[in-house]
């Protein structure tokens, strides 16, 4: 392991002094930064108009970053430091910062806010917290709900260093488990261009036709025989804007709790700058069945439109998911992600999603869906890149999409009208399910280049039909009409699944978000694509022994099967299920760098078959990323619960479930009786720890 967590309280971190300002702590990782040589940001002390602010600064104004009230300026690279010095000495400027990019993420600008998140060890009291904050010029802002002893601080005027340097110095304090500056990057929408109108919605139901394979739809009509959605089930669609004047969004009680994070009001309407991506997404999920236009997957459900600012930082993600949680969203559909190659989530971002997924719907949880993305790249993996425009991505490249890798998220990939992989659809072990969409060249958006195609270029034709949906009214939309037949991408696939999730909840309001996810996965159609990917030549279109496919997840969503399964669960709710809880409180030391590890047993005498599993652990360790944690069933079947991804944390108190760790599904439907074991292995030298206790909760038939 790479650091000694028991260093003296005032010792520096192991990061060299020369690198303190060029490494960022995020999600348990250290990411190397590079300065963008010709840009900087400022925040004015008062609401000074941009033209007046620009007159007093070197450089030309480029744009505003509304999430943190920053103004972006461009200057000749030879004058950057002079311009920064002038800005910092100006009486009109409260904050000035370089602009960065993460190494390996060229084209993705990183902007600094004045916020930091610090997670303290459980034993650190308020006096010590205040002492550390004062030492670095930090002002307490608020606690982070869902993360114990974790707080947001403002980097005050007394601070002598920027948030990056402060965060890295704090890593050397034994009292601190994690410290992260709040960074801002651009948001990317996952759109790929390419009722009398219901017949054009092939993805809902069809009987064959041009470029329509048998069963490439979601079988929604038979689901509608059970429910078309109820108003008490609210679908939050989070996107760039929404044309709320569209007839297909009309109806009593249809729109609830709208929010505009860009303009900080409650009118999330589009501007004339570009077509409304959100209008198209929302139509697929919830367009009303009103005798005109189209029908959404869940036409009877309510619609909560949330307009984003176009930038992603801790504050904006908290604002999105806390609003949806507090205002009663049942389903949250997100057809966007970070405009970055490698993007781990921060502590606050992970916690905001977890809060909504666990506390929403009075504790049953909001069902959260994210689009997989349209680059034809792994959600978490490495690809050797070449041939990109300006070599913006080149060589061995690590890809990570933090939102789609979150364990509480349903990640949606795209299939075509021919039941094949959409050429652009991202892939990997985190894909939960797929849904119909169009077919098109893979690509992504960078701030430096705009939208570009990923490489190598695909020469072959890409057959498949587009998604017919609502469009911004008039000429400002994707077409001059009020509907578009050309929508697509994983942006379109995601609201399809969001609509099905809303139908599932309409059929059975008592389901938890984990049950909804399981129903969607277990009732999906196992479509197969044995052809190689036309861009990378990969063959990931079949299923492993766990029933999972890297391209399609657990299959293509089937509305009929899912709604029937939810309805059946409601009818069978009277069938008794009981929980068996086993606990082992024996404290065991974890031997350092010992591949045999330790095993802690829990004996279960009940012989009924297992219906659900939860494993709760309490572990203290000087460097938790040294550890691998497994559950071993009585039949000696082993499931990995935790890989080496916990960063510098020293305390682990968490619960692993079938929903967060699908490998646990392999232990269902077998007898509970026998010796269950928690197996912990320390895989690296130097740091040690102990298992404090663990608990096994098995749900079985009574």
C-alpha positions in Angstrom: 0.0 0.0 0.0 1.1 3.4 -0.7 0.8 5.4 2.5 1.0 5.2 6.2 -2.4 6.2 7.6 -0.9 6.5 11.1 1.3 9.4 10.2 1.6 12.2 12.8 -1.3 14.6 12.7 0.7 17.5 11.2 2.8 15.5 8.8 2.4 16.1 5.0 0.9 13.6 2.7 3.1 11.4 0.6 2.5 13.6 -2.4 5.7 15.5 -3.3 5.5 19.2 -2.6 6.0 20.0 -6.3 2.9 18.0 -7.1 0.5 19.2 -4.5 -1.3 21.5 -6.9 -1.4 19.0 -9.8 -3.0 15.9 -8.2 -6.7 15.7 -7.4 -8.3 13.4 -4.9 -11.5 11.9 -6.2 -13.5 8.8 -5.4 -10.6 7.1 -3.6 -8.2 7.8 -6.5 -5.5 10.3 -7.3 -5.9 11.9 -10.7 -3.0 13.8 -12.3 -3.9 17.3 -13.5 -2.4 19.5 -16.3 -3.0 23.2 -16.6 -4.8 24.5 -19.7 -2.3 27.1 -20.9 -4.6 29.8 -22.3 -7.6 29.9 -19.9 -8.5 31.0 -16.4 -11.7 31.7 -14.4 -12.8 34.4 -12.0 -15.7 35.1 -9.7 -16.6 38.8 -9.1 -17.2 40.0 -5.5 -20.5 41.6 -6.5 -22.8 41.3 -9.5 -20.5 43.2 -11.8 -21.7 43.0 -15.4 -19.3 40.8 -17.5 -18.3 43.7 -19.9 -17.3 45.8 -17.0 -15.4 42.9 -15.4 -13.6 42.1 -18.7 -12.4 45.7 -19.1 -10.3 45.4 -16.1 -8.8 42.0 -17.0 -6.4 40.7 -19.6 -7.9 38.2 -22.0 -11.3 37.8 -23.7 -14.4 36.6 -22.0 -15.6 33.2 -23.4 -18.6 31.9 -21.3 -20.2 31.8 -17.9 -20.3 28.7 -15.6 -23.5 29.2 -13.7 -23.1 26.5 -11.1 -20.4 28.5 -9.3 -20.9 32.0 -10.8 -17.6 31.7 -12.6 -16.6 33.6 -15.8 -14.2 31.9 -18.2 -11.5 34.0 -19.9 -9.0 33.2 -22.7 -5.6 34.7 -22.9 -2.4 34.1 -24.9 -0.4 31.4 -23.1 2.6 33.7 -22.6 0.4 36.1 -20.6 -1.5 33.6 -18.5 0.3 34.1 -15.2 0.3 37.9 -15.7 -3.5 37.8 -16.3 -4.0 35.6 -13.2 -1.9 37.9 -11.0 -3.8 40.9 -12.2 -7.2 39.2 -11.6 -6.2 38.2 -8.0 -5.2 41.8 -7.2 -8.3 43.3 -8.6 -10.8 44.7 -6.1 -13.6 43.3 -8.2 -12.5 39.7 -8.1 -13.2 37.3 -5.2 -11.7 34.2 -6.7 -9.4 33.4 -9.6 -8.2 30.0 -10.7 -6.3 28.2 -13.4 -8.3 25.9 -15.7 -7.1 22.2 -15.6 -7.6 19.0 -17.5 -7.1 15.5 -16.1 -4.2 13.6 -17.7 -5.6 11.1 -20.1 -8.8 13.2 -20.4 -7.7 15.7 -23.1 -10.4 18.1 -24.3 -12.2 18.0 -20.9 -11.7 21.2 -19.0 -11.8 21.0 -15.2 -12.9 24.2 -13.3 -12.4 24.8 -9.6 -15.1 26.0 -7.3 -14.4 27.3 -3.8 -15.9 24.2 -2.1 -14.2 21.1 -0.5 -15.5 17.9 1.0 -13.7 16.4 3.9 -14.5 13.0 5.5 -13.2 12.7 9.1 -12.6 9.4 11.0 -15.4 8.5 13.3 -13.4 9.4 16.4 -12.6 13.0 15.4 -14.6 15.5 17.5 -15.9 19.0 16.5 -13.0 20.8 18.3 -10.4 19.0 16.2 -12.5 19.5 13.0 -12.6 23.2 13.7 -8.9 23.4 14.4 -8.0 21.7 11.1 -10.5 23.9 9.2 -9.1 27.1 10.8 -5.5 26.1 10.0 -6.3 26.0 6.3 -8.7 28.9 6.1 -11.8 26.7 5.6 -15.3 27.7 6.6 -17.9 25.1 7.5 -20.8 25.1 5.1 -22.9 22.0 5.7 -22.8 18.2 6.6 -23.1 15.6 3.8 -26.3 13.6 4.4 -25.6 9.9 4.3 -21.8 10.1 5.0 -20.8 10.0 8.7 -18.6 12.8 9.9 -18.4 14.3 6.4 -18.7 18.1 5.7 -18.6 20.6 3.0 -16.3 23.5 3.5 -15.8 26.8 1.7 -12.2 27.9 1.0 -12.3 31.3 2.7 -10.4 34.5 2.0 -8.0 33.5 4.8 -6.8 30.5 2.8 -3.4 30.8 1.3 -3.7 27.9 -1.1 -6.2 26.6 -3.7 -8.6 23.7 -2.9 -6.4 21.2 -4.8 -3.3 21.9 -2.7 -5.3 22.0 0.6 -7.0 18.6 -0.2 -3.6 17.0 -0.9 -2.1 18.3 2.3 -5.1 17.1 4.3 -4.5 13.6 3.0 -1.5 13.4 5.4 -3.7 13.8 8.5 -4.6 10.6 10.3 -7.9 12.2 11.3 -9.0 12.5 7.6 -10.3 9.6 5.5 -10.8 11.6 2.3 -10.6 15.2 1.1 -11.8 16.3 -2.3 -12.1 19.7 -4.0 -15.4 20.3 -5.8 -14.6 20.4 -9.5 -16.9 21.4 -12.4 -16.9 19.8 -15.9 -19.3 20.0 -18.8 -22.3 17.8 -19.1 -22.8 15.7 -22.3 -26.2 14.6 -23.6 -26.2 11.1 -24.9 -28.2 11.8 -28.1 -27.2 10.4 -31.5 -29.1 12.1 -34.3 -30.0 10.1 -37.0 -51.5 9.0 -31.1 -52.3 9.3 -34.7 -48.5 8.9 -34.8 -48.4 5.8 -32.5 -47.9 3.5 -35.5 -44.5 5.1 -36.0 -43.4 4.1 -32.5 -42.1 0.7 -33.5 -40.2 0.4 -30.2 -43.4 0.1 -28.3 -45.0 -2.6 -30.4 -44.9 -3.8 -34.0 -45.8 -6.6 -36.3 -42.8 -6.5 -38.5 -41.9 -4.2 -41.4 -38.9 -2.4 -43.0 -35.8 -2.9 -40.8 -37.9 -4.4 -38.0 -36.8 -7.7 -36.5 -39.3 -9.9 -34.7 -39.5 -9.0 -31.1 -37.3 -5.9 -31.3 -40.0 -3.9 -29.5 -40.8 -3.9 -25.7 -44.3 -5.5 -25.8 -45.9 -2.6 -24.1 -49.5 -3.2 -25.3 -50.1 -6.2 -23.1 -48.5 -4.3 -20.2 -51.1 -1.6 -20.8 -53.9 -4.2 -20.3 -52.8 -4.2 -16.7 -51.8 -0.5 -16.3 -51.0 2.5 -18.4 -49.5 4.2 -15.4 -50.9 6.2 -12.5 -50.4 9.8 -11.5 -49.0 8.9 -8.1 -46.0 7.5 -9.9 -43.8 10.4 -10.9 -41.1 10.2 -13.5 -38.4 12.8 -13.1 -36.6 13.4 -16.4 -33.3 15.3 -15.9 -32.0 17.0 -19.0 -31.2 20.3 -20.9 -34.8 21.7 -21.2 -38.4 20.8 -21.8 -41.1 22.3 -24.0 -43.9 22.2 -21.5 -46.2 23.7 -24.0 -46.2 20.5 -26.1 -49.7 19.0 -26.2 -48.3 15.6 -25.2 -47.3 17.0 -21.8 -50.7 18.4 -21.1 -53.3 17.0 -18.7 -54.6 17.4 -15.2 -51.8 16.7 -12.7 -49.3 15.7 -15.5 -46.5 18.1 -14.6 -45.3 18.3 -11.0 -42.5 20.2 -9.3 -40.6 21.5 -12.3 -37.1 22.9 -11.7 -34.7 25.0 -13.7 -31.2 24.8 -12.3 -29.7 26.8 -15.1 -31.8 30.0 -14.5 -32.6 29.1 -10.9 -36.4 29.2 -11.3 -39.2 26.8 -12.0 -39.6 27.1 -15.7 -37.3 24.6 -17.4 -38.2 25.8 -20.9 -35.8 25.6 -23.9 -34.1 28.6 -25.4 -33.6 29.1 -29.2 -29.9 28.1 -29.0 -30.4 24.4 -29.8 -33.1 21.7 -30.0 -34.5 20.5 -26.7 -33.0 17.1 -25.9 -35.1 16.8 -22.8 -38.4 17.2 -24.7 -37.5 14.2 -26.9 -36.5 12.0 -23.9 -39.6 12.9 -21.8 -41.9 12.1 -24.7 -40.6 8.5 -24.9 -41.1 8.0 -21.2 -44.4 9.7 -20.4 -46.1 11.4 -23.3 -49.8 11.5 -22.6 -52.3 9.3 -24.4 -54.6 12.1 -25.5 -55.8 11.2 -29.0 -53.1 13.3 -30.7 -49.4 12.9 -31.3 -47.7 9.9 -29.6 -48.0 7.9 -26.5 -45.2 7.4 -24.0 -44.3 4.1 -22.4 -46.1 5.2 -19.2 -48.7 7.7 -20.5 -50.7 7.8 -17.2 -47.7 8.7 -15.0 -46.8 12.2 -13.8 -43.8 14.1 -15.2 -41.2 16.0 -13.1 -39.0 18.1 -15.5 -35.6 19.1 -14.1 -33.4 21.3 -16.3 -29.7 21.0 -15.7 -27.2 23.9 -15.8 -25.0 22.1 -18.4 -22.2 21.7 -15.9 -21.6 18.9 -13.4 -20.2 19.5 -9.9 -21.1 18.3 -6.4 -23.6 21.1 -5.9 -25.5 20.4 -9.1 -25.7 16.7 -8.6 -27.0 17.2 -5.1 -29.5 19.7 -6.3 -30.9 17.3 -8.9 -31.3 14.2 -6.7 -32.3 16.0 -3.5 -35.0 17.9 -5.4 -36.3 14.6 -7.0 -36.2 12.9 -3.6 -37.9 15.7 -1.7 -40.6 16.3 -4.3 -41.7 12.7 -4.6 -40.1 11.3 -7.7 -40.6 7.6 -8.2 -38.2 7.2 -11.2 -35.3 9.4 -12.2 -34.2 9.2 -15.8 -30.8 10.6 -16.8 -29.8 10.6 -20.5 -26.4 12.4 -20.0 -23.0 12.0 -18.4 -19.7 13.7 -17.9 -18.0 15.0 -21.1 -14.8 13.1 -20.1 -12.9 9.9 -20.8 -12.3 9.1 -17.1 -14.7 10.4 -14.5 -14.9 8.8 -11.0 -17.6 10.2 -8.8 -16.8 12.4 -5.8 -17.9 11.5 -2.3 -20.8 13.9 -2.4 -22.0 12.8 -5.9 -22.0 9.1 -4.8 -23.9 10.0 -1.6 -26.5 12.1 -3.4 -27.4 9.2 -5.7 -27.4 6.8 -2.8 -29.7 9.0 -0.8 -32.3 9.2 -3.5 -32.0 5.4 -4.2 -32.5 4.5 -0.5 -34.6 7.3 1.0 -37.0 8.2 -1.8 -40.6 6.9 -1.8 -40.7 6.8 2.0 -37.7 4.5 2.2 -38.5 2.3 -0.8 -36.1 4.2 -2.9 -36.2 6.1 -6.2 -35.5 4.0 -9.3 -32.5 5.8 -10.9 -31.5 5.2 -14.5 -28.5 6.4 -16.5 -27.7 6.1 -20.2 -24.6 4.0 -20.9 -23.2 6.5 -23.4 -22.5 6.6 -27.1 -18.7 6.2 -27.6 -18.7 2.4 -28.1 -16.3 2.2 -25.2 -16.3 0.3 -21.8 -18.0 1.9 -18.9 -14.9 0.8 -16.9 -12.0 -0.5 -18.9 -9.0 0.1 -21.2 -8.8 0.5 -25.0 -5.7 1.3 -27.1 -6.7 4.4 -29.0 -5.5 5.9 -32.3 -6.6 8.0 -35.2 -8.8 10.5 -33.2 -9.2 14.1 -34.4 -6.1 16.1 -33.2 -5.0 12.9 -31.4 -7.2 14.1 -28.5 -7.3 10.5 -27.3 -4.3 8.3 -28.0 -2.5 5.3 -26.8 -3.5 3.0 -23.9 -6.6 4.8 -22.5 -8.5 4.1 -19.3 -12.3 4.7 -19.6 -14.6 5.2 -16.6 -18.1 6.6 -16.4 -18.7 7.1 -12.7 -22.5 7.7 -12.9 -23.1 4.4 -14.8 -20.8 2.5 -12.5 -22.7 3.5 -9.3 -24.2 0.4 -7.7 -27.6 2.0 -7.1 -28.0 2.9 -10.8 -29.7 1.0 -13.6 -27.4 1.5 -16.5 -29.1 1.2 -19.9 -27.5 0.3 -23.2 -29.1 0.4 -26.7 -30.2 -2.2 -29.2 -31.5 -1.6 -32.7 -34.8 -2.2 -34.5 -33.0 -5.4 -35.8 -32.3 -6.7 -32.3 -28.6 -6.0 -32.7 -26.1 -3.9 -30.7 -26.4 -0.2 -31.6 -22.9 0.6 -32.9 -22.4 3.5 -30.5 -23.6 1.9 -27.3 -21.1 1.7 -24.4 -20.7 -1.7 -22.8 -19.3 -3.7 -19.8 -20.2 -5.5 -16.6 -22.1 -2.5 -15.3 -24.8 -2.7 -18.0 -28.0 -3.7 -16.3 -30.4 -3.8 -19.3 -30.8 -2.6 -22.8 -33.7 -1.0 -24.7 -34.5 -0.2 -28.4 -33.0 2.9 -30.1 -31.5 3.9 -33.4 -28.2 2.9 -35.0 -25.4 5.4 -35.8 -21.7 6.1 -35.7 -20.2 6.2 -32.2 -19.0 9.5 -31.0 -18.7 11.9 -28.0 -18.5 15.6 -27.1 -15.4 17.4 -25.8 -15.2 21.0 -24.8 -12.1 21.4 -27.0 -13.5 19.9 -30.2 -17.2 19.7 -29.9 -18.9 16.5 -31.1 -16.5 14.1 -32.9 -16.7 10.4 -34.0 -14.7 7.9 -32.1 -12.1 5.9 -34.0 -11.5 3.8 -36.1 -14.2 5.1 -38.5 -16.9 2.6 -39.4 -17.1 2.2 -43.2 -20.1 -0.3 -43.2 -23.7 0.8 -43.3 -25.5 0.8 -40.0 -29.1 -0.3 -40.5 -31.8 0.4 -38.0 -34.8 2.8 -37.5 -34.8 6.0 -35.5 -36.9 6.7 -32.4 -40.1 8.7 -33.1 -40.8 11.1 -30.2 -41.9 14.6 -29.2 -39.9 17.6 -30.4 -39.7 21.2 -29.4 -42.6 23.0 -31.0 -41.9 24.8 -34.3 -38.7 25.3 -36.2 -36.4 25.4 -33.1 -36.5 21.6 -32.7 -34.7 18.7 -34.4 -37.3 19.1 -37.2 -39.8 21.8 -38.3 -42.6 19.6 -37.0 -43.7 19.0 -33.4 -42.3 15.4 -33.5 -39.0 13.9 -34.7 -38.4 10.4 -36.2 -34.7 10.7 -35.9 -34.0 10.6 -32.2 -31.8 7.9 -30.7 -28.7 7.0 -28.8 -28.6 5.6 -25.3 -30.4 8.9 -24.5 -33.5 7.3 -26.1 -33.1 3.8 -24.7 -33.0 5.1 -21.1 -36.5 6.8 -21.0 -37.9 3.6 -22.5 -36.7 1.7 -19.4 -37.7 4.6 -17.2 -41.2 4.3 -18.6 -41.3 0.5 -18.0 -40.1 1.0 -14.4 -42.9 3.5 -13.9 -45.4 0.9 -15.2 -43.9 -1.7 -12.8 -44.4 0.6 -9.9 -48.0 1.5 -11.1 -48.8 -2.2 -11.0 -47.3 -2.6 -7.5 -46.5 0.5 -5.4 -45.0 -1.5 -2.6 -41.9 -2.6 -4.6 -38.5 -1.3 -3.5 -36.1 0.1 -6.0 -34.0 -3.1 -5.6 -37.1 -5.2 -6.5 -37.8 -3.1 -9.5 -34.3 -3.6 -10.8 -34.5 -7.3 -10.2 -37.8 -7.6 -12.0 -36.5 -5.6 -15.0 -33.5 -7.8 -15.3 -35.1 -11.2 -14.7 -38.0 -10.6 -17.2 -35.8 -9.2 -20.0 -35.5 -10.8 -23.4 -32.2 -12.5 -24.0 -31.4 -11.1 -27.4 -28.2 -12.3 -28.9 -25.8 -10.6 -31.4 -23.0 -13.0 -32.5 -21.6 -10.5 -35.1 -18.4 -8.6 -34.3 -18.7 -5.0 -33.4 -18.1 -3.0 -36.7 -15.7 -0.6 -35.0 -13.5 -2.6 -32.6 -14.2 -6.2 -33.8 -15.3 -7.3 -30.3 -17.8 -10.1 -29.8 -19.7 -9.4 -26.5 -23.2 -10.2 -27.7 -23.8 -13.5 -25.8 -24.5 -14.2 -22.1 -22.2 -15.6 -19.4 -23.1 -18.2 -16.8 -24.8 -15.5 -14.7 -27.1 -14.6 -17.5 -25.2 -11.3 -18.2 -24.1 -9.9 -21.5 -21.6 -7.0 -21.8 -23.5 -5.5 -24.6 -27.1 -6.0 -23.4 -26.9 -6.5 -19.7 -29.5 -9.0 -18.6 -31.4 -8.5 -21.9 -33.8 -6.2 -23.7 -36.5 -4.7 -21.4 -39.9 -6.4 -21.8 -42.8 -4.3 -20.5 -45.3 -7.1 -20.6 -43.2 -9.6 -18.6 -42.1 -6.9 -16.1 -45.5 -5.6 -15.3 -47.0 -9.1 -15.0 -44.2 -10.0 -12.6 -44.9 -6.9 -10.5 -48.6 -7.6 -10.5 -48.0 -11.2 -9.5 -45.8 -10.1 -6.6 -48.6 -7.9 -5.4 -51.1 -10.8 -5.5 -48.6 -13.1 -3.8 -47.7 -10.6 -1.1 -49.6 -12.7 1.4 -47.1 -15.5 1.0 -45.0 -15.3 4.1 -41.3 -14.4 3.9 -39.2 -14.4 7.0 -35.8 -13.0 7.6 -33.0 -14.9 9.3 -30.3 -12.8 10.8 -26.9 -14.3 11.8 -24.2 -12.2 13.4 -20.5 -12.8 14.4 -19.1 -10.3 16.8 -15.7 -11.9 17.2 -13.0 -9.4 16.5 -10.3 -10.9 14.1 -7.0 -9.4 13.2 -6.4 -9.3 9.4 -2.9 -10.6 8.7 -0.8 -8.2 6.6 -0.1 -9.3 3.0 -1.4 -12.8 3.6 -3.1 -14.5 0.7 -4.9 -17.1 2.8 -6.6 -14.3 4.7 -9.1 -14.8 7.5 -12.5 -16.5 7.6 -15.3 -15.7 10.0 -18.2 -18.1 10.1 -22.0 -17.8 10.7 -23.9 -21.0 11.1 -27.5 -21.1 9.8 -29.8 -24.0 10.8 -32.9 -23.0 8.6 -33.1 -25.2 5.5 -35.6 -23.1 3.4 -34.4 -21.7 0.1 -32.8 -18.3 0.1 -34.8 -15.5 -1.6 -32.6 -12.6 -0.8 -29.2 -11.9 0.8 -27.6 -8.9 2.6 -24.2 -8.9 4.1 -23.2 -6.1 6.5 -19.6 -5.6 7.5 -17.7 -3.5 10.0 -13.9 -3.4 9.3 -11.1 -1.1 10.5 -7.9 -1.0 8.4 -5.1 1.5 7.9 -5.5 1.3 4.1 -8.8 -0.4 3.0 -7.7 -0.6 -0.7 -5.4 -3.5 0.4 -8.5 -5.7 1.0 -10.6 -8.1 -1.0 -13.8 -9.4 0.7 -15.7 -12.5 -0.3 -18.8 -14.3 0.9 -18.6 -18.1 0.9 -21.8 -20.1 0.9 -22.3 -23.5 2.6 -21.7 -25.2 -0.8 -18.3 -23.4 -1.0 -19.5 -21.1 -3.8 -17.6 -17.8 -3.5 -18.8 -14.3 -4.4 -16.5 -11.2 -4.4 -18.2 -8.5 -2.4 -15.4 -5.8 -2.4 -12.4 -5.4 -4.7 -9.5 -3.1 -4.0 -11.3 0.2 -4.7 -11.8 1.7 -1.3 -8.9 4.3 -1.5 -7.4 5.7 1.7 -10.5 5.0 3.8 -9.8 3.4 7.2 -13.4 2.5 8.3 -15.8 0.3 6.3 -19.4 0.0 7.6 -21.5 -1.0 4.7 -24.1 -3.5 3.4 -23.8 -5.6 0.2 -27.0 -6.7 -1.5 -28.1 -8.6 -4.6 -28.8 -5.3 -6.2 -25.5 -3.7 -5.5 -23.5 -6.9 -6.1 -25.3 -9.0 -8.7 -22.9 -11.9 -8.1 -24.9 -12.6 -5.0 -27.7 -13.8 -7.3 -25.7 -17.0 -7.8 -26.4 -17.9 -4.1 -30.2 -17.5 -4.3 -32.6 -20.5 -4.5 -30.4 -22.8 -2.6 -30.8 -24.0 1.0 -29.8 -21.5 3.7 -28.6 -24.3 6.0 -24.9 -24.6 6.7 -21.8 -22.6 7.4 -21.6 -19.2 5.7 -18.2 -17.5 5.8 -16.8 -14.0 5.3 -13.3 -14.2 3.8 -11.0 -11.2 4.0 -7.6 -11.1 2.3 -5.0 -8.3 2.7 -3.2 -8.3 -0.6 -0.4 -5.8 0.0 2.3 -5.2 2.6 2.6 -2.5 5.4 -0.9 -1.7 6.6 -3.0 -3.8 9.0 -6.5 -3.9 10.4 -9.3 -6.0 11.9 -12.8 -7.3 11.3 -14.9 -5.9 14.1 -18.1 -7.8 13.2 -20.3 -8.9 10.4 -24.0 -9.8 9.8 -25.8 -12.0 7.4 -29.5 -11.4 6.6 -31.2 -14.2 4.6 -34.8 -13.9 3.4 -36.4 -17.3 3.0 -39.8 -18.8 2.5 -41.5 -19.3 5.9 
